[in-house]
Amino acid sequence: MEPGLEQLNRQALIAAQRQTGAFAWTTVLLVAVVVSGAIATLVAFAHGMLPLWAAILLMGAFTYASYTPVHEAAHGNIHGRNSHLAWFGDLCGHLCAPLIFLPHTTHRIEHIDHHRYTNDAQRDPDYHIRAMAEGLLPALLAPWRLLGIHISYIFRRHWHTQASRREKLTYFGEVGLALGWRALFLTQVPLLPGLAVVLGGYALGAYFTVYWFAYRPHYPYDRKGRYVDTCSMIVPFWAKPFEWIWLGQNLHSIHHAFPRVPFYRYHRVYREIEPVLRAHGNRRVDVFTHRLLST
């Protein structure tokens, strides 16, 4: 790295470190909203207080939102530097994982490998998502393929060589809970509407998550390195009031550069280190059109 870029890199590291390490109360609040909201939606629908279309939309929204705590837990960002509260960060991941159906025990293994090998065609476990650019069918299949990879990832090397008995039991408990709450719900409502809520809500949330969390940030999957493997998706001025919908992931570039920065600090860090990102060649694109913006 050139001396000038190295100096900028140090400045960015310092800026990022100022935003890491604190206990993530914002994420805990999100966990509470997601879990209570999903339960309330299912109960309201089962008691006839919520129409089918609203239940599907709400479950889609909560499914999408549930991934952020799972994602934060994978990086230890909920407990931060409070190592004695690591159990609580894991608990948050376990609580939200049944909604998005990505067991925390296996997701964190897969996700760390994704960071280690981002955009590596042979080793990045998320690389297959680039197929969403190849047509409608690959795009429709991508989230389901991702689901299969995540659920089974713990069995690749880790299960027989590193997984403890407790970790194995937790994994099966997570899968059982993810299947169990859906089965229980279906016993309380007519089957077809119930399936529409369970499957339709999941599909909405999963597609939105995979598209904005995994596909768009790394497209076109042609670069490797801290500042260049993930683009910065800039929201145009007219859409700024709706930027919160992305939960910070339009600036997924900050996450890949500094994984310990919590999601609600991405914008603050981006504003401070944007010149550093530009100097290192980070792509800035329009969030809607993916048009390359001036650098």
Secondary structure as a PSIPRED ss2 file (coil, helix, strand):
# PSIPRED VFORMAT (PSIPRED V4.0)

   1 M C   1.000  0.000  0.000
   2 E C   1.000  0.000  0.000
   3 P H   0.000  1.000  0.000
   4 G H   0.000  1.000  0.000
   5 L H   0.000  1.000  0.000
   6 E H   0.000  1.000  0.000
   7 Q H   0.000  1.000  0.000
   8 L H   0.000  1.000  0.000
   9 N H   0.000  1.000  0.000
  10 R H   0.000  1.000  0.000
  11 Q H   0.000  1.000  0.000
  12 A H   0.000  1.000  0.000
  13 L H   0.000  1.000  0.000
  14 I H   0.000  1.000  0.000
  15 A H   0.000  1.000  0.000
  16 A H   0.000  1.000  0.000
  17 Q H   0.000  1.000  0.000
  18 R C   1.000  0.000  0.000
  19 Q C   1.000  0.000  0.000
  20 T C   1.000  0.000  0.000
  21 G C   1.000  0.000  0.000
  22 A C   1.000  0.000  0.000
  23 F C   1.000  0.000  0.000
  24 A C   1.000  0.000  0.000
  25 W H   0.000  1.000  0.000
  26 T H   0.000  1.000  0.000
  27 T H   0.000  1.000  0.000
  28 V H   0.000  1.000  0.000
  29 L H   0.000  1.000  0.000
  30 L H   0.000  1.000  0.000
  31 V H   0.000  1.000  0.000
  32 A H   0.000  1.000  0.000
  33 V H   0.000  1.000  0.000
  34 V H   0.000  1.000  0.000
  35 V H   0.000  1.000  0.000
  36 S H   0.000  1.000  0.000
  37 G H   0.000  1.000  0.000
  38 A H   0.000  1.000  0.000
  39 I H   0.000  1.000  0.000
  40 A H   0.000  1.000  0.000
  41 T H   0.000  1.000  0.000
  42 L H   0.000  1.000  0.000
  43 V H   0.000  1.000  0.000
  44 A H   0.000  1.000  0.000
  45 F H   0.000  1.000  0.000
  46 A H   0.000  1.000  0.000
  47 H C   1.000  0.000  0.000
  48 G C   1.000  0.000  0.000
  49 M C   1.000  0.000  0.000
  50 L C   1.000  0.000  0.000
  51 P C   1.000  0.000  0.000
  52 L H   0.000  1.000  0.000
  53 W H   0.000  1.000  0.000
  54 A H   0.000  1.000  0.000
  55 A H   0.000  1.000  0.000
  56 I H   0.000  1.000  0.000
  57 L H   0.000  1.000  0.000
  58 L H   0.000  1.000  0.000
  59 M H   0.000  1.000  0.000
  60 G H   0.000  1.000  0.000
  61 A H   0.000  1.000  0.000
  62 F H   0.000  1.000  0.000
  63 T H   0.000  1.000  0.000
  64 Y H   0.000  1.000  0.000
  65 A H   0.000  1.000  0.000
  66 S H   0.000  1.000  0.000
  67 Y H   0.000  1.000  0.000
  68 T H   0.000  1.000  0.000
  69 P H   0.000  1.000  0.000
  70 V H   0.000  1.000  0.000
  71 H H   0.000  1.000  0.000
  72 E H   0.000  1.000  0.000
  73 A H   0.000  1.000  0.000
  74 A H   0.000  1.000  0.000
  75 H C   1.000  0.000  0.000
  76 G C   1.000  0.000  0.000
  77 N C   1.000  0.000  0.000
  78 I C   1.000  0.000  0.000
  79 H C   1.000  0.000  0.000
  80 G C   1.000  0.000  0.000
  81 R C   1.000  0.000  0.000
  82 N C   1.000  0.000  0.000
  83 S H   0.000  1.000  0.000
  84 H H   0.000  1.000  0.000
  85 L H   0.000  1.000  0.000
  86 A H   0.000  1.000  0.000
  87 W H   0.000  1.000  0.000
  88 F H   0.000  1.000  0.000
  89 G H   0.000  1.000  0.000
  90 D H   0.000  1.000  0.000
  91 L H   0.000  1.000  0.000
  92 C H   0.000  1.000  0.000
  93 G H   0.000  1.000  0.000
  94 H H   0.000  1.000  0.000
  95 L H   0.000  1.000  0.000
  96 C H   0.000  1.000  0.000
  97 A H   0.000  1.000  0.000
  98 P H   0.000  1.000  0.000
  99 L H   0.000  1.000  0.000
 100 I H   0.000  1.000  0.000
 101 F C   1.000  0.000  0.000
 102 L C   1.000  0.000  0.000
 103 P C   1.000  0.000  0.000
 104 H H   0.000  1.000  0.000
 105 T H   0.000  1.000  0.000
 106 T H   0.000  1.000  0.000
 107 H H   0.000  1.000  0.000
 108 R H   0.000  1.000  0.000
 109 I H   0.000  1.000  0.000
 110 E H   0.000  1.000  0.000
 111 H H   0.000  1.000  0.000
 112 I H   0.000  1.000  0.000
 113 D H   0.000  1.000  0.000
 114 H H   0.000  1.000  0.000
 115 H H   0.000  1.000  0.000
 116 R H   0.000  1.000  0.000
 117 Y C   1.000  0.000  0.000
 118 T C   1.000  0.000  0.000
 119 N C   1.000  0.000  0.000
 120 D C   1.000  0.000  0.000
 121 A C   1.000  0.000  0.000
 122 Q C   1.000  0.000  0.000
 123 R C   1.000  0.000  0.000
 124 D C   1.000  0.000  0.000
 125 P C   1.000  0.000  0.000
 126 D C   1.000  0.000  0.000
 127 Y H   0.000  1.000  0.000
 128 H H   0.000  1.000  0.000
 129 I H   0.000  1.000  0.000
 130 R H   0.000  1.000  0.000
 131 A H   0.000  1.000  0.000
 132 M H   0.000  1.000  0.000
 133 A H   0.000  1.000  0.000
 134 E H   0.000  1.000  0.000
 135 G C   1.000  0.000  0.000
 136 L H   0.000  1.000  0.000
 137 L H   0.000  1.000  0.000
 138 P H   0.000  1.000  0.000
 139 A H   0.000  1.000  0.000
 140 L H   0.000  1.000  0.000
 141 L H   0.000  1.000  0.000
 142 A H   0.000  1.000  0.000
 143 P H   0.000  1.000  0.000
 144 W H   0.000  1.000  0.000
 145 R H   0.000  1.000  0.000
 146 L H   0.000  1.000  0.000
 147 L H   0.000  1.000  0.000
 148 G H   0.000  1.000  0.000
 149 I H   0.000  1.000  0.000
 150 H H   0.000  1.000  0.000
 151 I H   0.000  1.000  0.000
 152 S H   0.000  1.000  0.000
 153 Y H   0.000  1.000  0.000
 154 I H   0.000  1.000  0.000
 155 F H   0.000  1.000  0.000
 156 R C   1.000  0.000  0.000
 157 R C   1.000  0.000  0.000
 158 H H   0.000  1.000  0.000
 159 W H   0.000  1.000  0.000
 160 H H   0.000  1.000  0.000
 161 T H   0.000  1.000  0.000
 162 Q C   1.000  0.000  0.000
 163 A C   1.000  0.000  0.000
 164 S C   1.000  0.000  0.000
 165 R H   0.000  1.000  0.000
 166 R H   0.000  1.000  0.000
 167 E H   0.000  1.000  0.000
 168 K H   0.000  1.000  0.000
 169 L H   0.000  1.000  0.000
 170 T H   0.000  1.000  0.000
 171 Y H   0.000  1.000  0.000
 172 F H   0.000  1.000  0.000
 173 G H   0.000  1.000  0.000
 174 E H   0.000  1.000  0.000
 175 V H   0.000  1.000  0.000
 176 G H   0.000  1.000  0.000
 177 L H   0.000  1.000  0.000
 178 A H   0.000  1.000  0.000
 179 L H   0.000  1.000  0.000
 180 G H   0.000  1.000  0.000
 181 W H   0.000  1.000  0.000
 182 R H   0.000  1.000  0.000
 183 A H   0.000  1.000  0.000
 184 L H   0.000  1.000  0.000
 185 F H   0.000  1.000  0.000
 186 L H   0.000  1.000  0.000
 187 T C   1.000  0.000  0.000
 188 Q C   1.000  0.000  0.000
 189 V C   1.000  0.000  0.000
 190 P C   1.000  0.000  0.000
 191 L H   0.000  1.000  0.000
 192 L H   0.000  1.000  0.000
 193 P H   0.000  1.000  0.000
 194 G H   0.000  1.000  0.000
 195 L H   0.000  1.000  0.000
 196 A H   0.000  1.000  0.000
 197 V H   0.000  1.000  0.000
 198 V H   0.000  1.000  0.000
 199 L H   0.000  1.000  0.000
 200 G H   0.000  1.000  0.000
 201 G H   0.000  1.000  0.000
 202 Y H   0.000  1.000  0.000
 203 A H   0.000  1.000  0.000
 204 L H   0.000  1.000  0.000
 205 G H   0.000  1.000  0.000
 206 A H   0.000  1.000  0.000
 207 Y H   0.000  1.000  0.000
 208 F H   0.000  1.000  0.000
 209 T H   0.000  1.000  0.000
 210 V H   0.000  1.000  0.000
 211 Y H   0.000  1.000  0.000
 212 W H   0.000  1.000  0.000
 213 F H   0.000  1.000  0.000
 214 A H   0.000  1.000  0.000
 215 Y H   0.000  1.000  0.000
 216 R H   0.000  1.000  0.000
 217 P H   0.000  1.000  0.000
 218 H H   0.000  1.000  0.000
 219 Y C   1.000  0.000  0.000
 220 P C   1.000  0.000  0.000
 221 Y C   1.000  0.000  0.000
 222 D C   1.000  0.000  0.000
 223 R C   1.000  0.000  0.000
 224 K C   1.000  0.000  0.000
 225 G C   1.000  0.000  0.000
 226 R C   1.000  0.000  0.000
 227 Y C   1.000  0.000  0.000
 228 V C   1.000  0.000  0.000
 229 D C   1.000  0.000  0.000
 230 T C   1.000  0.000  0.000
 231 C C   1.000  0.000  0.000
 232 S E   0.000  0.000  1.000
 233 M E   0.000  0.000  1.000
 234 I E   0.000  0.000  1.000
 235 V C   1.000  0.000  0.000
 236 P C   1.000  0.000  0.000
 237 F H   0.000  1.000  0.000
 238 W H   0.000  1.000  0.000
 239 A H   0.000  1.000  0.000
 240 K H   0.000  1.000  0.000
 241 P H   0.000  1.000  0.000
 242 F H   0.000  1.000  0.000
 243 E H   0.000  1.000  0.000
 244 W H   0.000  1.000  0.000
 245 I H   0.000  1.000  0.000
 246 W H   0.000  1.000  0.000
 247 L C   1.000  0.000  0.000
 248 G C   1.000  0.000  0.000
 249 Q H   0.000  1.000  0.000
 250 N H   0.000  1.000  0.000
 251 L H   0.000  1.000  0.000
 252 H H   0.000  1.000  0.000
 253 S H   0.000  1.000  0.000
 254 I H   0.000  1.000  0.000
 255 H H   0.000  1.000  0.000
 256 H H   0.000  1.000  0.000
 257 A H   0.000  1.000  0.000
 258 F C   1.000  0.000  0.000
 259 P C   1.000  0.000  0.000
 260 R C   1.000  0.000  0.000
 261 V C   1.000  0.000  0.000
 262 P C   1.000  0.000  0.000
 263 F H   0.000  1.000  0.000
 264 Y H   0.000  1.000  0.000
 265 R H   0.000  1.000  0.000
 266 Y H   0.000  1.000  0.000
 267 H H   0.000  1.000  0.000
 268 R H   0.000  1.000  0.000
 269 V H   0.000  1.000  0.000
 270 Y H   0.000  1.000  0.000
 271 R H   0.000  1.000  0.000
 272 E H   0.000  1.000  0.000
 273 I H   0.000  1.000  0.000
 274 E H   0.000  1.000  0.000
 275 P H   0.000  1.000  0.000
 276 V H   0.000  1.000  0.000
 277 L H   0.000  1.000  0.000
 278 R H   0.000  1.000  0.000
 279 A H   0.000  1.000  0.000
 280 H C   1.000  0.000  0.000
 281 G C   1.000  0.000  0.000
 282 N C   1.000  0.000  0.000
 283 R C   1.000  0.000  0.000
 284 R E   0.000  0.000  1.000
 285 V E   0.000  0.000  1.000
 286 D E   0.000  0.000  1.000
 287 V C   1.000  0.000  0.000
 288 F C   1.000  0.000  0.000
 289 T C   1.000  0.000  0.000
 290 H C   1.000  0.000  0.000
 291 R C   1.000  0.000  0.000
 292 L E   0.000  0.000  1.000
 293 L C   1.000  0.000  0.000
 294 S C   1.000  0.000  0.000
 295 T C   1.000  0.000  0.000
